[in-house]
């Protein structure tokens, strides 16, 4: 489970709960703080819009990833256990796979 804690709520208040159903390899926030990310060991990238608390996931087809690197407000890289980088970009409010590097 991923729990987000924000200052505008009661201290340690659980404001959103999202089940990953696998081990969590990494968590991160976008550079502008609008999105939260969690990498599941089962090959999923979980995304939470911090403004609306909408949560969804991408069941990616490439190698299982161990790390998330936020490049800018619209770009993230996932680092695979295979030592490849996988680029995702924000398009029309949703994160999408672009290419591997």
trRosetta pair geometry for C-beta under 8 A, 3 or more apart (Angstrom, degrees):
i j d omega theta_ij theta_ji phi_ij phi_ji
1 17 5.7 -17 -164 -162 116 92
1 18 6.9 141 -152 69 63 43
1 19 5.7 -33 -94 -99 75 59
1 20 7.1 -158 -76 5 24 86
2 17 7.6 154 70 -150 52 44
2 18 5.1 -17 50 59 99 98
2 20 6.7 79 -23 -39 99 111
2 24 7.2 129 -73 -105 95 145
2 27 6.5 154 -127 -112 119 132
2 36 7.1 165 153 135 138 131
2 38 4.9 -125 -71 -55 147 152
2 46 6.9 171 2 104 146 142
2 48 7.3 -155 102 -21 133 139
3 14 5.2 -62 -146 -129 121 89
3 15 8.0 115 -171 35 77 60
3 16 7.3 162 -141 76 50 57
3 17 6.2 -9 -95 -100 79 72
4 15 5.9 -62 81 60 91 101
4 16 5.4 15 31 47 111 102
4 36 5.9 -129 -90 -46 125 165
4 48 6.8 -145 -39 105 139 154
4 50 7.0 -167 -169 -120 160 93
5 9 7.5 -127 -159 64 57 117
5 12 6.1 -25 -128 -119 131 38
5 13 7.1 134 -131 56 77 56
5 14 7.8 -45 -85 -95 78 42
5 15 7.4 140 -106 8 35 103
6 9 5.4 79 71 11 86 103
6 15 6.3 -18 20 7 105 153
6 50 8.0 127 -74 -168 134 111
9 13 4.1 -110 142 56 118 135
9 15 5.4 -147 -51 -66 169 123
10 13 4.1 97 63 -53 84 121
14 17 6.1 21 169 -59 117 102
15 53 7.2 -120 139 -105 95 131
16 48 6.4 137 118 -156 151 142
16 53 4.8 -167 -88 -150 135 110
16 55 7.0 154 172 -47 128 124
18 38 7.6 165 93 25 124 142
18 46 6.2 150 135 176 135 136
18 48 6.2 -141 -26 -74 154 121
18 55 4.6 -160 -106 -153 132 161
20 24 5.9 106 48 -78 169 89
20 38 6.0 -101 -87 122 132 133
20 40 4.6 -180 -179 -93 112 112
20 42 7.9 160 157 24 88 113
20 44 7.1 174 -159 80 85 126
20 46 5.8 -98 -105 -31 93 150
21 40 7.2 17 66 -143 67 145
21 42 6.9 -29 101 10 87 154
22 40 4.1 86 64 -174 123 106
22 41 4.8 -149 154 50 115 79
22 42 3.8 -146 -76 -14 158 108
22 44 7.0 135 28 31 137 113
23 40 7.1 123 71 -161 46 61
23 41 4.0 22 62 -2 96 135
23 42 8.0 134 35 -27 67 78
24 27 6.5 4 171 -47 128 97
24 38 5.6 -52 -139 -171 110 108
24 39 6.9 108 -165 72 62 58
24 40 6.5 -48 -103 -102 52 52
24 41 7.4 -97 -56 -22 9 88
25 39 4.3 -54 60 99 104 111
25 40 7.1 93 4 173 94 5
25 41 5.4 127 -47 -73 101 74
25 64 7.7 152 -50 163 156 96
25 65 6.6 163 92 103 154 63
25 66 5.0 -122 178 -136 128 45
25 67 7.3 -104 138 -56 106 38
26 37 7.9 5 109 112 89 98
26 38 7.4 179 91 -149 48 47
26 39 4.7 28 47 28 83 119
26 65 7.7 -71 26 125 121 94
26 66 6.5 90 -26 155 118 44
26 67 5.0 108 -59 -121 163 41
26 68 5.0 -178 112 4 128 89
27 36 7.1 -5 -172 -179 97 94
27 37 6.6 164 -155 89 50 59
27 38 4.8 -11 -103 -101 84 77
27 39 7.6 -143 -69 15 42 72
27 68 7.5 -28 180 29 9 134
28 36 7.5 166 88 -157 40 54
28 37 4.9 -9 60 57 85 106
28 68 4.1 -138 10 91 138 126
28 69 7.8 -143 -115 -84 169 15
28 70 5.8 -176 154 -32 131 109
28 76 7.6 145 91 -137 139 128
29 33 5.6 6 167 -115 126 54
29 35 7.0 151 -159 86 56 53
29 36 5.6 -31 -102 -103 70 65
29 37 7.4 -179 -86 16 21 81
29 50 7.8 24 -139 -48 102 143
29 70 7.1 -36 93 -40 45 158
30 33 6.4 -118 72 -26 80 11
30 34 5.5 -34 63 50 136 74
30 35 4.1 64 -18 49 124 92
30 36 7.8 -99 -6 -63 80 28
30 37 7.4 100 -51 -21 73 107
30 70 5.6 164 -136 -136 41 136
30 73 6.2 65 163 -141 115 50
30 76 7.3 -89 -107 -64 80 114
31 70 5.0 174 -44 142 82 124
31 71 7.7 -78 -31 87 131 29
31 72 5.7 -62 25 -157 150 30
31 73 5.4 -96 64 -71 104 56
32 73 4.4 37 -20 -116 121 104
33 50 6.4 -70 152 54 70 159
34 49 6.8 -21 160 -152 82 69
34 50 5.7 -161 -170 38 30 104
34 51 6.3 -16 -149 -22 83 105
34 73 7.4 52 20 -156 122 94
35 47 5.9 -23 -166 -163 117 93
35 48 6.7 146 -159 75 62 50
35 49 6.1 -35 -102 -105 76 47
35 50 6.3 -148 -86 -10 19 94
35 90 7.9 -166 -23 -90 151 128
35 95 7.6 109 -158 -49 163 126
36 47 7.4 147 78 -157 53 44
36 48 4.4 -8 55 56 102 105
36 50 5.9 100 -20 -66 94 100
37 45 6.5 -24 -159 -173 102 92
37 46 6.9 139 -161 79 49 59
37 47 5.9 -12 -104 -101 71 67
37 48 7.9 -156 -68 22 31 74
37 68 5.1 163 104 -146 136 166
37 70 8.0 167 15 -71 136 103
37 76 6.7 122 -57 -141 165 167
38 45 7.7 152 78 -162 46 46
38 46 4.3 -13 60 60 95 112
39 44 7.6 157 -159 86 45 53
39 45 6.0 -20 -105 -107 67 67
39 46 7.6 -157 -73 20 20 81
39 65 5.3 -99 -151 89 140 101
39 66 7.2 151 112 -145 153 10
39 67 7.5 -104 7 -77 158 5
39 68 5.9 -175 -35 -43 117 104
39 78 6.8 136 -102 -136 130 111
40 43 7.0 -36 89 42 93 27
40 44 4.1 11 43 57 125 95
40 45 7.6 -138 18 -68 82 23
40 46 6.4 78 -28 -21 103 107
40 57 7.7 11 1 -149 129 137
41 64 6.4 33 -164 -169 53 132
42 64 7.8 -124 154 -118 3 116
43 59 6.4 50 116 -163 96 66
43 60 5.9 -133 175 62 83 75
43 61 7.9 56 178 -93 127 19
43 64 5.3 -85 -79 -96 75 80
44 57 4.8 10 -179 175 115 128
44 58 6.7 155 -157 76 63 47
44 59 5.4 -29 -101 -100 86 59
44 60 7.1 159 -110 11 30 79
45 57 6.4 159 80 -159 45 73
45 58 4.6 -5 55 53 100 101
45 60 6.0 50 -6 -23 105 118
45 65 7.6 19 -76 43 98 136
45 68 8.0 119 -135 -94 105 118
45 78 6.7 -97 -87 -80 128 141
45 88 7.3 -165 138 -59 172 164
45 95 7.4 -98 118 105 132 138
46 55 6.9 2 -177 -171 96 100
46 56 7.7 -179 -150 98 58 31
46 57 4.6 -31 -100 -100 65 99
47 55 7.0 165 88 -150 50 55
47 56 5.8 -14 61 65 96 73
47 57 6.8 159 15 -97 74 42
47 58 7.2 43 -10 -10 115 95
47 95 5.6 176 -86 18 160 133
48 53 6.7 -14 -173 -149 102 45
48 54 7.3 163 -153 84 54 43
48 55 4.7 -17 -101 -99 81 86
49 52 4.7 13 101 44 124 95
49 53 6.8 -69 78 -11 76 10
49 54 4.6 17 33 51 118 90
49 55 7.7 -142 17 -69 70 42
49 93 7.9 2 -96 -172 138 92
50 53 7.3 26 -148 -77 25 54
56 94 7.9 -30 70 -131 146 98
58 88 7.9 168 40 -121 166 140
58 95 6.7 -99 -33 93 138 102
58 97 7.2 157 172 -37 147 97
60 65 7.8 25 65 -10 147 116
60 78 7.7 -179 12 51 174 166
60 86 7.2 84 -174 153 152 159
60 97 6.4 123 -124 -69 106 134
62 65 7.8 48 95 -50 102 99
62 80 6.5 -94 135 -84 109 139
62 84 7.3 -109 173 89 129 133
62 86 5.4 169 68 -94 157 142
62 97 7.7 155 -7 -139 119 143
62 100 6.3 149 -120 -76 152 126
63 80 3.8 71 89 -161 119 136
63 81 6.0 -135 158 47 117 78
63 82 4.1 -108 -118 2 173 122
63 84 6.3 113 31 42 133 115
63 86 7.9 -171 49 -41 82 130
64 80 6.7 114 79 -147 36 83
64 81 5.6 11 81 6 86 119
65 68 7.6 80 136 -66 131 66
65 78 4.0 -41 -131 169 162 111
65 79 6.0 116 -159 71 96 39
65 80 4.9 -68 -98 -93 69 54
65 81 7.1 -161 -116 -18 22 71
65 86 6.7 -100 -81 30 132 125
66 79 5.9 -54 60 94 81 91
66 80 7.1 89 6 -167 82 18
66 81 5.5 99 -32 -71 113 74
67 78 7.2 153 83 -160 51 50
67 79 4.0 2 58 44 101 117
68 76 5.9 -16 -168 -176 93 123
68 77 7.5 148 -160 80 45 50
68 78 6.0 -24 -102 -104 63 67
68 79 7.7 -139 -63 12 20 84
69 76 6.7 151 78 -165 49 68
69 77 4.4 -11 60 60 104 99
69 78 7.8 -173 21 -80 76 20
69 79 6.5 67 -13 -31 109 107
70 75 7.8 124 -166 91 52 59
70 76 5.3 -34 -105 -107 56 88
71 75 4.1 -37 62 99 121 108
71 76 6.4 -172 8 -98 85 28
71 77 6.2 77 -40 -14 111 97
72 75 5.1 42 43 36 84 99
73 90 7.4 -62 133 24 69 143
74 89 5.6 25 153 -159 88 82
74 90 4.4 -110 -141 38 73 104
75 87 6.8 -24 -160 -162 98 95
75 88 7.3 149 -153 82 49 53
75 89 5.4 -17 -98 -103 70 78
75 90 7.6 -104 -53 3 39 83
76 87 7.7 153 84 -153 44 49
76 88 5.0 -12 62 62 90 102
76 95 7.3 -7 28 -144 120 131
77 85 4.9 -19 -169 -167 120 106
77 86 6.7 136 -162 65 62 44
77 87 5.7 -28 -102 -96 75 61
77 88 7.6 175 -89 20 26 76
77 101 7.4 -36 -132 14 120 134
78 85 7.2 146 72 -160 46 53
78 86 4.4 -20 58 60 99 103
78 88 6.8 53 -16 -11 101 113
79 83 7.7 -8 -176 -132 87 34
79 84 7.9 167 -153 84 48 38
79 85 6.0 -24 -101 -103 64 69
79 86 7.9 -163 -70 20 20 79
80 83 6.6 -61 80 11 83 17
80 84 4.7 6 37 55 127 80
80 85 7.5 -146 6 -75 87 22
80 86 6.4 78 -40 -17 105 110
84 100 5.3 1 165 -171 124 121
84 101 7.1 154 -176 61 76 59
85 100 6.6 142 82 -164 51 66
85 101 4.2 -20 74 51 109 110
86 97 6.7 -37 173 -137 106 100
86 99 7.9 -150 -148 113 57 29
86 100 5.1 -32 -100 -104 68 78
86 101 7.5 -156 -76 9 22 81
87 97 7.5 105 84 -161 54 56
87 98 4.5 -48 103 58 102 112
87 99 5.6 7 46 58 112 63
87 100 7.2 177 9 -100 80 23
87 101 6.1 80 -31 -35 108 107
88 95 5.1 32 163 178 122 103
88 96 6.4 166 -154 80 80 28
88 97 5.6 -46 -99 -95 81 43
88 98 6.3 169 -109 -2 23 89
89 95 7.2 171 89 -146 22 64
89 96 6.3 -27 64 60 70 80
89 98 5.1 54 0 -50 106 127
90 93 7.2 9 -177 -110 96 9
90 94 7.2 157 -151 80 61 24
90 95 5.6 -38 -93 -91 63 66
90 96 7.9 127 -114 15 18 76
91 94 6.3 -32 70 67 70 75
91 95 7.8 113 21 -119 71 19
91 96 5.2 -25 26 16 119 125
